Amino acid sequence: MHSQNEQIDVGFACTLGPAVLTGHCGCPPPAGSAVAPLCALGTLLSLLVPAQAARSPDCGGILTPSGLSYLAEVSRPYAEMVLRQDLMDTRAPDLPLGSPKASRDQISSVQVADLSLSLVPEAGLRLGIEADLGIVPPAAAPRLARLSILADLRVDLSPDGDLQLTTSACRPTVEEVQSAEEVESKSSSSDLDKEINADKICLEVSKLLLLPNEQLMSLTAQFPVTPSCQVQYLPLAAPVISEEGITMSLQTTFQVAGIAVPLPVSPVPFSMPEMVSSSPSHLTLALSEHFYTSLFFALERAGAFNMTILSPLTTATMAQKITQVGSLYPEDLPVMLRAELRSSPRVELEEGRAALKLFLTVHIGAGSPDFQSFLSVSADVTAGLLLSVTDTRMMISAAVIEDAELSLAASNVGPVPAALLEELFLGTVREEVPVWMNAVLSEGVHLPHASSFTYTDVSVMIHKDYVLLLCNLKLQARHSEQGAVA
């Protein structure tokens, strides 16, 4: 069992903003082993911080009861490993049951039969663990006992604003399992209760959930979008715990070259859409229209949409349509298009449709490396967007240019009719702008996620003003010492 557990990497995040919750959310696994899947719960619950003025959510998520059940399922092997390591560690001076002395009972085996996580609406969560203990008395036949643990989980904030996931109540009980023939000859369960160190057991439950003193990977880490642009998700308020699940609100922030980008203010505060019925998916994510607009705004600030496009035209072929071009360039040179955004891009979400509006200024010229522009064109482009999810990344690509309008902005070669501009450059804009966009967005945009968990069975539904993602969680197997990538 131990070697099997070692193949799982389940690092998790428990930091809020720049503060790392060392001492409250670490994972100290045995040497060579991985950290607990249950810690992912700490990640999802780490989305807790006092609301701040002038901040509003632009995305969020709901961890459903199905998601909690999955976290409990994948956490059971690790819970067994933690309890086994501690309860069977005869070197410890304060064993919960028995002692290293030969006169006391020894625990020879620990097997977690059940681990459950359930919602306590408006209060928190409840963890239940059922474990079978093999007991070896000093001078008697081995016997079995059932250890039951019920723990209520509470999320607090420290005076510094750090998250503290604690057990507000912990109730360990033990009952000896006896056959009918052994009832009179064996000790009663009350004898075992006397040897249970309740404080120690609750400490183990807390360790299972909080696992202090381990270097953490932060959910609020900066995920790269491009080499110079990073995205970060910041929690805004305590989650709402209800029968439907754990609802969380997040605000997206971006940094370009290490400097925070002041994003435009959302005209309408975003809130998680109400679910019509309970979802069988583990997690529901909602991304507002403002989330996508902020993304492209940050990419604009990073210069990601400053394009250089080689036109199929040359100065000689253009001179056939615009004679003054020939006088500027006596020798035949390739014509280049250099485009930049003259206004911030805008995303529009309608039922079943996502589109991006780009407002470009395209400088047309020749010469390398000394580029010299002789025309400037305003190009307003609407591109349809395709949205999907790969692993934990939102993949965005331009499907097709739905609409493009060209108009003359400046000219060193005299007036140029709009029809001629479209004849010369519209085809190139339609073909090359999506290619450039897709190259910029090829790596996708990381969604908020718990380390070492990926998203599977994702359904992407585009609605007016927001995109809804229904997805299941999947624990990634560890294939190397480095483990899975967050």
C-alpha positions as a Python dict, from the first residue, in 0.01 Angstrom:
ca = {
    (1, 'M'): (0, 0, 0),
    (2, 'H'): (283, 234, 89),
    (3, 'S'): (458, 194, -244),
    (4, 'Q'): (132, 252, -425),
    (5, 'N'): (76, 575, -237),
    (6, 'E'): (422, 689, -332),
    (7, 'Q'): (310, 704, -693),
    (8, 'I'): (66, 986, -626),
    (9, 'D'): (159, 1353, -620),
    (10, 'V'): (-106, 1570, -469),
    (11, 'G'): (51, 1900, -374),
    (12, 'F'): (-194, 2168, -288),
    (13, 'A'): (-224, 2537, -234),
    (14, 'C'): (-307, 2723, 81),
    (15, 'T'): (-183, 3074, 33),
    (16, 'L'): (-382, 3390, 11),
    (17, 'G'): (-224, 3658, -203),
    (18, 'P'): (147, 3680, -119),
    (19, 'A'): (113, 3521, 225),
    (20, 'V'): (200, 3152, 256),
    (21, 'L'): (19, 2961, 525),
    (22, 'T'): (313, 2773, 665),
    (23, 'G'): (212, 2612, 989),
    (24, 'H'): (-149, 2573, 885),
    (25, 'C'): (-156, 2403, 548),
    (26, 'G'): (162, 2207, 489),
    (27, 'C'): (203, 1844, 391),
    (28, 'P'): (485, 1649, 557),
    (29, 'P'): (466, 1308, 388),
    (30, 'P'): (690, 1018, 473),
    (31, 'A'): (1021, 1017, 290),
    (32, 'G'): (970, 953, -79),
    (33, 'S'): (593, 967, -58),
    (34, 'A'): (347, 1217, -197),
    (35, 'V'): (125, 1465, -20),
    (36, 'A'): (-241, 1405, 43),
    (37, 'P'): (-523, 1425, -209),
    (38, 'L'): (-734, 1554, 76),
    (39, 'C'): (-514, 1861, 79),
    (40, 'A'): (-693, 1963, -241),
    (41, 'L'): (-984, 2040, -12),
    (42, 'G'): (-756, 2286, 162),
    (43, 'T'): (-685, 2440, -178),
    (44, 'L'): (-1050, 2487, -259),
    (45, 'L'): (-1127, 2615, 88),
    (46, 'S'): (-828, 2847, 70),
    (47, 'L'): (-1042, 3079, -137),
    (48, 'L'): (-1119, 3278, 174),
    (49, 'V'): (-1020, 3635, 249),
    (50, 'P'): (-1203, 3947, 366),
    (51, 'A'): (-1374, 4134, 87),
    (52, 'Q'): (-1187, 4446, -18),
    (53, 'A'): (-1319, 4772, -150),
    (54, 'A'): (-1301, 4840, -524),
    (55, 'R'): (-1270, 4470, -598),
    (56, 'S'): (-1534, 4257, -756),
    (57, 'P'): (-1539, 3895, -874),
    (58, 'D'): (-1516, 3808, -1241),
    (59, 'C'): (-1520, 3429, -1205),
    (60, 'G'): (-1598, 3161, -950),
    (61, 'G'): (-1670, 2799, -886),
    (62, 'I'): (-1888, 2550, -703),
    (63, 'L'): (-1741, 2233, -556),
    (64, 'T'): (-2036, 1995, -557),
    (65, 'P'): (-2117, 1708, -319),
    (66, 'S'): (-1997, 1476, -598),
    (67, 'G'): (-1665, 1658, -595),
    (68, 'L'): (-1635, 1620, -219),
    (69, 'S'): (-1706, 1250, -253),
    (70, 'Y'): (-1429, 1217, -510),
    (71, 'L'): (-1182, 1399, -286),
    (72, 'A'): (-1274, 1163, -3),
    (73, 'E'): (-1229, 861, -229),
    (74, 'V'): (-879, 953, -344),
    (75, 'S'): (-782, 1065, 6),
    (76, 'R'): (-849, 729, 172),
    (77, 'P'): (-513, 564, 81),
    (78, 'Y'): (-327, 864, 213),
    (79, 'A'): (-533, 879, 531),
    (80, 'E'): (-444, 515, 588),
    (81, 'M'): (-77, 588, 533),
    (82, 'V'): (-77, 878, 779),
    (83, 'L'): (-263, 690, 1052),
    (84, 'R'): (-58, 375, 999),
    (85, 'Q'): (267, 563, 1023),
    (86, 'D'): (171, 729, 1348),
    (87, 'L'): (-34, 462, 1525),
    (88, 'M'): (216, 188, 1445),
    (89, 'D'): (524, 398, 1522),
    (90, 'T'): (652, 224, 1836),
    (91, 'R'): (920, 489, 1877),
    (92, 'A'): (665, 752, 1970),
    (93, 'P'): (643, 810, 2345),
    (94, 'D'): (271, 895, 2337),
    (95, 'L'): (99, 635, 2125),
    (96, 'P'): (-278, 689, 2100),
    (97, 'L'): (-335, 323, 2181),
    (98, 'G'): (-85, 118, 2378),
    (99, 'S'): (282, 199, 2432),
    (100, 'P'): (623, 67, 2326),
    (101, 'K'): (638, -126, 2646),
    (102, 'A'): (578, -499, 2617),
    (103, 'S'): (313, -478, 2889),
    (104, 'R'): (81, -274, 2670),
    (105, 'D'): (-119, -353, 2358),
    (106, 'Q'): (51, -292, 2025),
    (107, 'I'): (-121, -184, 1701),
    (108, 'S'): (-2, -417, 1426),
    (109, 'S'): (-215, -296, 1134),
    (110, 'V'): (-432, -2, 1030),
    (111, 'Q'): (-680, -19, 744),
    (112, 'V'): (-912, 270, 661),
    (113, 'A'): (-1245, 115, 567),
    (114, 'D'): (-1424, 441, 490),
    (115, 'L'): (-1353, 812, 459),
    (116, 'S'): (-1629, 1062, 394),
    (117, 'L'): (-1667, 1437, 353),
    (118, 'S'): (-2008, 1598, 385),
    (119, 'L'): (-2146, 1950, 378),
    (120, 'V'): (-2283, 2119, 687),
    (121, 'P'): (-2478, 2412, 533),
    (122, 'E'): (-2387, 2754, 670),
    (123, 'A'): (-2133, 2596, 905),
    (124, 'G'): (-1856, 2395, 741),
    (125, 'L'): (-1771, 2038, 658),
    (126, 'R'): (-1767, 1707, 840),
    (127, 'L'): (-1498, 1446, 799),
    (128, 'G'): (-1567, 1085, 891),
    (129, 'I'): (-1302, 812, 909),
    (130, 'E'): (-1359, 445, 990),
    (131, 'A'): (-1040, 244, 1045),
    (132, 'D'): (-985, -119, 1144),
    (133, 'L'): (-699, -168, 1390),
    (134, 'G'): (-512, -494, 1440),
    (135, 'I'): (-416, -523, 1807),
    (136, 'V'): (-152, -754, 1953),
    (137, 'P'): (-173, -788, 2333),
    (138, 'P'): (149, -885, 2517),
    (139, 'A'): (26, -1233, 2609),
    (140, 'A'): (-291, -1304, 2413),
    (141, 'A'): (-421, -1374, 2066),
    (142, 'P'): (-442, -1080, 1821),
    (143, 'R'): (-775, -907, 1796),
    (144, 'L'): (-944, -628, 1597),
    (145, 'A'): (-1087, -291, 1693),
    (146, 'R'): (-1278, -29, 1494),
    (147, 'L'): (-1157, 330, 1530),
    (148, 'S'): (-1418, 591, 1433),
    (149, 'I'): (-1335, 959, 1392),
    (150, 'L'): (-1580, 1241, 1335),
    (151, 'A'): (-1434, 1587, 1285),
    (152, 'D'): (-1607, 1917, 1213),
    (153, 'L'): (-1403, 2149, 996),
    (154, 'R'): (-1403, 2524, 1039),
    (155, 'V'): (-1226, 2787, 834),
    (156, 'D'): (-1092, 3086, 1025),
    (157, 'L'): (-882, 3385, 940),
    (158, 'S'): (-583, 3480, 1151),
    (159, 'P'): (-530, 3842, 1260),
    (160, 'D'): (-290, 3872, 966),
    (161, 'G'): (-559, 3759, 725),
    (162, 'D'): (-410, 3414, 673),
    (163, 'L'): (-633, 3112, 629),
    (164, 'Q'): (-658, 2860, 911),
    (165, 'L'): (-843, 2538, 836),
    (166, 'T'): (-909, 2383, 1178),
    (167, 'T'): (-1112, 2108, 1340),
    (168, 'S'): (-1376, 2273, 1557),
    (169, 'A'): (-1472, 1936, 1704),
    (170, 'C'): (-1308, 1594, 1693),
    (171, 'R'): (-1467, 1280, 1835),
    (172, 'P'): (-1261, 959, 1819),
    (173, 'T'): (-1419, 638, 1950),
    (174, 'V'): (-1298, 281, 1949),
    (175, 'E'): (-1488, -45, 1974),
    (176, 'E'): (-1335, -388, 1993),
    (177, 'V'): (-1453, -641, 1735),
    (178, 'Q'): (-1515, -977, 1906),
    (179, 'S'): (-1657, -1311, 1809),
    (180, 'A'): (-1930, -1471, 2021),
    (181, 'E'): (-1684, -1717, 2175),
    (182, 'E'): (-1448, -1440, 2282),
    (183, 'V'): (-1696, -1207, 2447),
    (184, 'E'): (-1633, -1339, 2802),
    (185, 'S'): (-1258, -1380, 2768),
    (186, 'K'): (-1160, -1056, 2599),
    (187, 'S'): (-1152, -708, 2740),
    (188, 'S'): (-1443, -482, 2671),
    (189, 'S'): (-1440, -180, 2441),
    (190, 'S'): (-1433, 42, 2748),
    (191, 'D'): (-1088, -97, 2827),
    (192, 'L'): (-971, 17, 2488),
    (193, 'D'): (-1131, 358, 2535),
    (194, 'K'): (-919, 409, 2843),
    (195, 'E'): (-604, 359, 2637),
    (196, 'I'): (-711, 590, 2355),
    (197, 'N'): (-531, 922, 2361),
    (198, 'A'): (-809, 1143, 2223),
    (199, 'D'): (-585, 1448, 2191),
    (200, 'K'): (-339, 1245, 1988),
    (201, 'I'): (-608, 1110, 1757),
    (202, 'C'): (-749, 1458, 1696),
    (203, 'L'): (-401, 1582, 1630),
    (204, 'E'): (-368, 1316, 1363),
    (205, 'V'): (-696, 1426, 1208),
    (206, 'S'): (-573, 1784, 1210),
    (207, 'K'): (-244, 1672, 1059),
    (208, 'L'): (-431, 1487, 788),
    (209, 'L'): (-618, 1806, 698),
    (210, 'L'): (-370, 2080, 778),
    (211, 'L'): (-34, 1906, 754),
    (212, 'P'): (197, 2187, 868),
    (213, 'N'): (555, 2276, 786),
    (214, 'E'): (569, 2177, 422),
    (215, 'Q'): (670, 2410, 142),
    (216, 'L'): (351, 2496, -41),
    (217, 'M'): (251, 2557, -397),
    (218, 'S'): (4, 2840, -414),
    (219, 'L'): (-329, 2832, -590),
    (220, 'T'): (-279, 3205, -622),
    (221, 'A'): (52, 3155, -801),
    (222, 'Q'): (105, 3346, -1122),
    (223, 'F'): (32, 3121, -1417),
    (224, 'P'): (193, 3221, -1747),
    (225, 'V'): (-23, 3325, -2040),
    (226, 'T'): (269, 3451, -2249),
    (227, 'P'): (636, 3488, -2144),
    (228, 'S'): (568, 3843, -2021),
    (229, 'C'): (207, 3808, -1904),
    (230, 'Q'): (87, 3611, -1600),
    (231, 'V'): (-260, 3548, -1461),
    (232, 'Q'): (-349, 3513, -1095),
    (233, 'Y'): (-674, 3435, -914),
    (234, 'L'): (-749, 3606, -584),
    (235, 'P'): (-1027, 3506, -344),
    (236, 'L'): (-1264, 3783, -244),
    (237, 'A'): (-1489, 3642, 26),
    (238, 'A'): (-1565, 3338, 234),
    (239, 'P'): (-1735, 3064, 36),
    (240, 'V'): (-2103, 2999, 80),
    (241, 'I'): (-2161, 2643, 204),
    (242, 'S'): (-2500, 2503, 117),
    (243, 'E'): (-2658, 2176, 13),
    (244, 'E'): (-2557, 2252, -346),
    (245, 'G'): (-2187, 2265, -254),
    (246, 'I'): (-1915, 2518, -174),
    (247, 'T'): (-1952, 2836, -379),
    (248, 'M'): (-1647, 3060, -419),
    (249, 'S'): (-1586, 3399, -581),
    (250, 'L'): (-1258, 3498, -744),
    (251, 'Q'): (-1107, 3804, -903),
    (252, 'T'): (-860, 3769, -1187),
    (253, 'T'): (-547, 3983, -1185),
    (254, 'F'): (-268, 4009, -1440),
    (255, 'Q'): (92, 4113, -1434),
    (256, 'V'): (289, 4223, -1738),
    (257, 'A'): (666, 4221, -1701),
    (258, 'G'): (618, 4191, -1326),
    (259, 'I'): (391, 4495, -1296),
    (260, 'A'): (22, 4465, -1208),
    (261, 'V'): (-210, 4571, -1490),
    (262, 'P'): (-495, 4803, -1383),
    (263, 'L'): (-788, 4627, -1544),
    (264, 'P'): (-1104, 4801, -1660),
    (265, 'V'): (-1386, 4801, -1405),
    (266, 'S'): (-1664, 4555, -1473),
    (267, 'P'): (-1987, 4741, -1548),
    (268, 'V'): (-2190, 4470, -1372),
    (269, 'P'): (-2069, 4279, -1063),
    (270, 'F'): (-2046, 3909, -1141),
    (271, 'S'): (-2208, 3640, -930),
    (272, 'M'): (-2221, 3266, -976),
    (273, 'P'): (-2528, 3169, -1179),
    (274, 'E'): (-2786, 2968, -991),
    (275, 'M'): (-2786, 2601, -1080),
    (276, 'V'): (-3121, 2478, -1204),
    (277, 'S'): (-3059, 2132, -1058),
    (278, 'S'): (-2783, 1951, -876),
    (279, 'S'): (-2494, 1874, -1109),
    (280, 'P'): (-2336, 1528, -1129),
    (281, 'S'): (-2005, 1699, -1213),
    (282, 'H'): (-1743, 1749, -943),
    (283, 'L'): (-1688, 2117, -1012),
    (284, 'T'): (-1867, 2400, -1186),
    (285, 'L'): (-1660, 2697, -1301),
    (286, 'A'): (-1810, 3019, -1432),
    (287, 'L'): (-1606, 3279, -1623),
    (288, 'S'): (-1765, 3614, -1691),
    (289, 'E'): (-1749, 3815, -2011),
    (290, 'H'): (-1539, 4061, -1814),
    (291, 'F'): (-1287, 3783, -1739),
    (292, 'Y'): (-1221, 3739, -2111),
    (293, 'T'): (-1214, 4112, -2178),
    (294, 'S'): (-958, 4152, -1898),
    (295, 'L'): (-749, 3873, -2048),
    (296, 'F'): (-726, 4040, -2387),
    (297, 'F'): (-675, 4379, -2224),
    (298, 'A'): (-370, 4240, -2044),
    (299, 'L'): (-243, 4081, -2364),
    (300, 'E'): (-279, 4418, -2532),
    (301, 'R'): (-67, 4579, -2259),
    (302, 'A'): (189, 4303, -2307),
    (303, 'G'): (209, 4388, -2678),
    (304, 'A'): (102, 4035, -2769),
    (305, 'F'): (-111, 4157, -3059),
    (306, 'N'): (154, 4373, -3221),
    (307, 'M'): (182, 4178, -3544),
    (308, 'T'): (427, 4183, -3832),
    (309, 'I'): (280, 4022, -4140),
    (310, 'L'): (448, 3960, -4474),
    (311, 'S'): (209, 4056, -4753),
    (312, 'P'): (203, 3866, -5083),
    (313, 'L'): (233, 4209, -5248),
    (314, 'T'): (550, 4391, -5348),
    (315, 'T'): (607, 4761, -5407),
    (316, 'A'): (607, 4696, -5782),
    (317, 'T'): (267, 4522, -5779),
    (318, 'M'): (124, 4794, -5556),
    (319, 'A'): (259, 5061, -5789),
    (320, 'Q'): (28, 4919, -6055),
    (321, 'K'): (-266, 5026, -5836),
    (322, 'I'): (-112, 5324, -5653),
    (323, 'T'): (141, 5492, -5881),
    (324, 'Q'): (310, 5698, -5609),
    (325, 'V'): (437, 5380, -5443),
    (326, 'G'): (669, 5329, -5739),
    (327, 'S'): (828, 5671, -5690),
    (328, 'L'): (894, 5596, -5324),
    (329, 'Y'): (1056, 5259, -5398),
    (330, 'P'): (1255, 5247, -5722),
    (331, 'E'): (1352, 4884, -5649),
    (332, 'D'): (1098, 4610, -5592),
    (333, 'L'): (1061, 4528, -5220),
    (334, 'P'): (828, 4301, -5023),
    (335, 'V'): (538, 4483, -4862),
    (336, 'M'): (506, 4441, -4485),
    (337, 'L'): (205, 4497, -4258),
    (338, 'R'): (267, 4596, -3898),
    (339, 'A'): (-47, 4594, -3686),
    (340, 'E'): (-108, 4718, -3335),
    (341, 'L'): (-418, 4769, -3127),
    (342, 'R'): (-542, 5126, -3129),
    (343, 'S'): (-817, 5050, -2879),
    (344, 'S'): (-872, 4776, -2620),
    (345, 'P'): (-1019, 4452, -2753),
    (346, 'R'): (-1369, 4350, -2647),
    (347, 'V'): (-1520, 4006, -2596),
    (348, 'E'): (-1889, 3944, -2656),
    (349, 'L'): (-2068, 3636, -2522),
    (350, 'E'): (-2409, 3536, -2647),
    (351, 'E'): (-2598, 3209, -2624),
    (352, 'G'): (-2376, 2950, -2791),
    (353, 'R'): (-2138, 3209, -2935),
    (354, 'A'): (-1819, 3389, -2833),
    (355, 'A'): (-1658, 3663, -3041),
    (356, 'L'): (-1360, 3896, -3010),
    (357, 'K'): (-1355, 4247, -3154),
    (358, 'L'): (-1011, 4383, -3241),
    (359, 'F'): (-952, 4747, -3329),
    (360, 'L'): (-625, 4758, -3521),
    (361, 'T'): (-410, 5016, -3685),
    (362, 'V'): (-221, 4851, -3970),
    (363, 'H'): (91, 5029, -4096),
    (364, 'I'): (179, 4928, -4452),
    (365, 'G'): (530, 4979, -4576),
    (366, 'A'): (854, 4825, -4697),
    (367, 'G'): (1217, 4805, -4602),
    (368, 'S'): (1411, 4581, -4370),
    (369, 'P'): (1545, 4647, -4116),
    (370, 'D'): (1450, 5012, -4174),
    (371, 'F'): (1075, 4975, -4211),
    (372, 'Q'): (910, 5280, -4365),
    (373, 'S'): (533, 5311, -4364),
    (374, 'F'): (352, 5480, -4651),
    (375, 'L'): (-7, 5384, -4558),
    (376, 'S'): (-194, 5343, -4230),
    (377, 'V'): (-526, 5160, -4226),
    (378, 'S'): (-784, 5121, -3949),
    (379, 'A'): (-902, 4761, -3941),
    (380, 'D'): (-1198, 4662, -3722),
    (381, 'V'): (-1206, 4284, -3703),
    (382, 'T'): (-1457, 4048, -3541),
    (383, 'A'): (-1329, 3695, -3488),
    (384, 'G'): (-1538, 3402, -3372),
    (385, 'L'): (-1380, 3220, -3077),
    (386, 'L'): (-1367, 2849, -3002),
    (387, 'L'): (-1343, 2759, -2632),
    (388, 'S'): (-1237, 2425, -2486),
    (389, 'V'): (-1047, 2287, -2186),
    (390, 'T'): (-728, 2080, -2191),
    (391, 'D'): (-599, 1959, -1853),
    (392, 'T'): (-646, 2273, -1641),
    (393, 'R'): (-618, 2526, -1922),
    (394, 'M'): (-883, 2716, -2112),
    (395, 'M'): (-795, 2688, -2479),
    (396, 'I'): (-904, 2985, -2689),
    (397, 'S'): (-868, 3000, -3065),
    (398, 'A'): (-998, 3218, -3345),
    (399, 'A'): (-1224, 3009, -3560),
    (400, 'V'): (-1280, 3251, -3846),
    (401, 'I'): (-1295, 3625, -3915),
    (402, 'E'): (-1666, 3696, -3914),
    (403, 'D'): (-1635, 4058, -4016),
    (404, 'A'): (-1358, 4301, -4112),
    (405, 'E'): (-1377, 4667, -4212),
    (406, 'L'): (-1086, 4869, -4350),
    (407, 'S'): (-1063, 5246, -4369),
    (408, 'L'): (-779, 5482, -4453),
    (409, 'A'): (-614, 5641, -4149),
    (410, 'A'): (-310, 5812, -4304),
    (411, 'S'): (-136, 5813, -4643),
    (412, 'N'): (192, 5930, -4793),
    (413, 'V'): (81, 5819, -5138),
    (414, 'G'): (-236, 6023, -5182),
    (415, 'P'): (-598, 5921, -5134),
    (416, 'V'): (-678, 5551, -5156),
    (417, 'P'): (-1041, 5440, -5204),
    (418, 'A'): (-1184, 5199, -4947),
    (419, 'A'): (-1263, 4946, -5219),
    (420, 'L'): (-896, 4941, -5325),
    (421, 'L'): (-781, 4898, -4964),
    (422, 'E'): (-1005, 4594, -4931),
    (423, 'E'): (-885, 4455, -5263),
    (424, 'L'): (-521, 4485, -5160),
    (425, 'F'): (-526, 4399, -4790),
    (426, 'L'): (-855, 4249, -4673),
    (427, 'G'): (-760, 3894, -4771),
    (428, 'T'): (-428, 3916, -4586),
    (429, 'V'): (-596, 4054, -4273),
    (430, 'R'): (-859, 3779, -4277),
    (431, 'E'): (-599, 3505, -4316),
    (432, 'E'): (-313, 3626, -4099),
    (433, 'V'): (-482, 3787, -3798),
    (434, 'P'): (-633, 3454, -3675),
    (435, 'V'): (-298, 3282, -3730),
    (436, 'W'): (-125, 3540, -3513),
    (437, 'M'): (-394, 3525, -3243),
    (438, 'N'): (-379, 3148, -3227),
    (439, 'A'): (-2, 3157, -3192),
    (440, 'V'): (-35, 3398, -2897),
    (441, 'L'): (-301, 3183, -2728),
    (442, 'S'): (-157, 2843, -2819),
    (443, 'E'): (-56, 2756, -2461),
    (444, 'G'): (-401, 2832, -2323),
    (445, 'V'): (-492, 3014, -2002),
    (446, 'H'): (-463, 2830, -1672),
    (447, 'L'): (-789, 2802, -1483),
    (448, 'P'): (-798, 2807, -1102),
    (449, 'H'): (-714, 2454, -992),
    (450, 'A'): (-567, 2238, -718),
    (451, 'S'): (-215, 2114, -776),
    (452, 'S'): (-190, 1763, -923),
    (453, 'F'): (-558, 1752, -1009),
    (454, 'T'): (-669, 1795, -1367),
    (455, 'Y'): (-1010, 1847, -1524),
    (456, 'T'): (-1183, 1576, -1726),
    (457, 'D'): (-1522, 1525, -1892),
    (458, 'V'): (-1553, 1901, -1939),
    (459, 'S'): (-1864, 2055, -2090),
    (460, 'V'): (-1826, 2414, -2214),
    (461, 'M'): (-2148, 2611, -2236),
    (462, 'I'): (-2148, 2970, -2361),
    (463, 'H'): (-2427, 3186, -2226),
    (464, 'K'): (-2501, 3554, -2246),
    (465, 'D'): (-2237, 3732, -2035),
    (466, 'Y'): (-2062, 3419, -1902),
    (467, 'V'): (-1913, 3078, -1986),
    (468, 'L'): (-2003, 2776, -1774),
    (469, 'L'): (-1766, 2479, -1736),
    (470, 'L'): (-1891, 2151, -1591),
    (471, 'C'): (-1597, 1924, -1513),
    (472, 'N'): (-1480, 1630, -1309),
    (473, 'L'): (-1162, 1618, -1105),
    (474, 'K'): (-894, 1359, -1171),
    (475, 'L'): (-592, 1295, -956),
    (476, 'Q'): (-283, 1281, -1172),
    (477, 'A'): (-56, 979, -1120),
    (478, 'R'): (302, 1058, -1033),
    (479, 'H'): (538, 943, -1306),
    (480, 'S'): (860, 1096, -1182),
    (481, 'E'): (1027, 1237, -875),
    (482, 'Q'): (910, 1580, -980),
    (483, 'G'): (550, 1465, -985),
    (484, 'A'): (269, 1608, -1187),
    (485, 'V'): (270, 1968, -1299),
    (486, 'A'): (36, 2203, -1120),
}
